[in-house]
Every structure is written in C-alpha cells, then in structure tokens.
Amino acid sequence: MSKIDEYIGEAVQNIRRDREVTKKLLNEIISYLSVDDERHRDVGVVAAKYVETLQRSNEQLVKIAALVHKKSGNDRGLTEEDRAELFDLIKEG
C-alpha cells in the first residue's frame, strides 16, 4: 500500500467519523427543537453549522473519489496538484 493510499484511507475514516458525530449532534438538536418552536432562535445557527459540516464532508468524499478515479485511470500517478489537494483535505479533516 502506497503512502497516498494510506492518506486516502485515513481521510475517509476521519470523514466518516466526523459525519457520525455530526449526525448524532444534529439529531440531538432536532429533538431539542421538537419541544418548542421558540428554541429555533437558540440553536438554529448551530444546526446550520452541523448541516454545513455534513455538506463539506460530502464534498471531501467526492474529491477523494475523483482523485482515486483519476489515479486508477492512468499509470502516471497523482500530479502535484492532486497531492496538494489531497493533503489540504486531510488537514481540513
């Protein structure tokens, strides 16, 4: 297994873990909101941030999938730009 494959695996694992935590937190907010509509003022912004986190993780998975697909399509490996983008994704995670 190459170093890039290890990084991709680690990034995907981090994304999945972050998504699980975010989903649990979002479910807790939904339960909290269901008690009273007035609570939307209290936690609406936080809920929006959790949804934004899930959207960002989707984008990260798509980028990783594109990199993996691109890598499998030719034998020359990842370009420097691909590597930089992958490392940026790992840093974000």
C-alpha positions as CSV (number, residue, x, y, z in Angstrom):
1,M,0.0,0.0,0.0
2,S,1.4,3.4,-1.0
3,K,1.6,6.4,1.3
4,I,-1.1,8.1,-0.7
5,D,-3.4,5.1,-0.3
6,E,-2.8,5.3,3.5
7,Y,-3.6,9.0,3.5
8,I,-6.7,8.5,1.5
9,G,-7.8,5.7,3.8
10,E,-7.1,7.9,6.8
11,A,-9.0,10.9,5.3
12,V,-12.1,8.7,4.5
13,Q,-12.0,7.2,8.0
14,N,-11.8,10.8,9.5
15,I,-14.7,12.0,7.3
16,R,-16.9,9.0,8.3
17,R,-16.1,9.5,12.0
18,D,-16.8,13.3,11.7
19,R,-20.1,12.6,9.9
20,E,-21.3,10.2,12.6
21,V,-20.5,12.7,15.4
22,T,-22.2,15.5,13.4
23,K,-25.3,13.3,12.7
24,K,-25.6,12.5,16.5
25,L,-25.4,16.2,17.4
26,L,-27.9,17.2,14.7
27,N,-30.3,14.5,16.0
28,E,-30.0,15.9,19.5
29,I,-30.8,19.4,18.2
30,I,-33.8,18.1,16.3
31,S,-35.1,16.5,19.5
32,Y,-34.5,19.8,21.4
33,L,-36.3,21.8,18.7
34,S,-39.3,19.5,18.6
35,V,-40.3,20.6,22.1
36,D,-40.9,24.2,21.3
37,D,-40.7,26.4,18.2
38,E,-39.1,29.2,20.2
39,R,-36.0,27.0,20.6
40,H,-35.2,27.6,16.9
41,R,-33.8,31.0,17.9
42,D,-31.5,29.4,20.4
43,V,-29.9,26.7,18.3
44,G,-30.8,27.4,14.6
45,V,-27.3,28.7,13.8
46,V,-25.7,25.7,15.4
47,A,-27.9,23.3,13.5
48,A,-27.0,25.1,10.2
49,K,-23.3,24.7,11.1
50,Y,-23.8,20.9,11.6
51,V,-25.6,20.7,8.2
52,E,-22.7,22.7,6.6
53,T,-20.2,20.2,8.1
54,L,-22.1,17.3,6.5
55,Q,-22.1,19.1,3.2
56,R,-18.4,19.7,3.4
57,S,-17.7,16.1,4.2
58,N,-19.7,15.1,1.1
59,E,-17.5,17.4,-0.9
60,Q,-14.4,15.9,0.6
61,L,-15.6,12.4,-0.3
62,V,-16.3,13.5,-3.9
63,K,-12.9,15.0,-4.2
64,I,-11.2,11.9,-2.8
65,A,-13.3,9.7,-5.2
66,A,-12.2,11.8,-8.1
67,L,-8.6,11.5,-7.1
68,V,-8.8,7.8,-6.7
69,H,-10.6,7.5,-10.1
70,K,-8.0,9.7,-11.7
71,K,-5.2,7.7,-10.2
72,S,-6.7,4.4,-11.5
73,G,-7.2,5.8,-15.0
74,N,-3.5,6.2,-15.8
75,D,-0.2,4.8,-14.6
76,R,1.5,8.2,-14.1
77,G,0.1,8.5,-10.5
78,L,-1.1,11.7,-8.9
79,T,0.0,15.1,-10.1
80,E,1.5,17.6,-7.7
81,E,-1.8,19.5,-7.8
82,D,-3.7,16.2,-6.8
83,R,-1.3,15.7,-3.9
84,A,-1.7,19.2,-2.7
85,E,-5.5,19.0,-2.9
86,L,-5.4,15.6,-1.0
87,F,-3.2,17.0,1.7
88,D,-5.5,20.0,2.1
89,L,-8.4,17.6,2.5
90,I,-6.5,15.7,5.2
91,K,-5.6,19.0,7.0
92,E,-9.3,20.1,7.0
93,G,-10.4,16.7,8.5
